[in-house]
Amino acid sequence: MADYIHDIRAKVGHMPIILNAVAGIILNDQGQILLQKRTDTHNWSVPGGYMEYGESFIDTLHREVLEDSGLEVKPIKLIHVFDQGFTKYPNGDITQAISVNYLVKPIGGTLIAEPTNETLAMAYFDLDDLPPLLNQQNADIMAYVRTHLTELQALLKTAEI
């Protein structure tokens, strides 16, 4: 089912729904985090998105990070699951995402430089100087990464690619 969420929305309209999501936490050598400026809301979030029916979290991770950022990634470690917070999209859809977050390392691809149908821009940001974020869940993710930055950087340095 290549458009599971669209099919669900056709049945339930804008009713609040719970969706499974996955995100890739990408850090550079300066400890900055890669964020995507979204076309739907014009604010920023970690690259990732909702699962399609039949996908695993890892399948979704690879697909969504590539779609959002242009990067192929290797998952290093599942770092945290966020299950609180709601998002209301400009079209009226409301979701509560169960978001599985992986620390990932880019292994190929090219960072998107021109707008696409999902991404207006990609940029690295200091964790203490972030742009407007998509939702509270993204703010919670940033707080988690900020608190665990030293540990996450050590994992990246020792990860086998």
Disulfide bonds with the S-S distance in Angstrom:
none
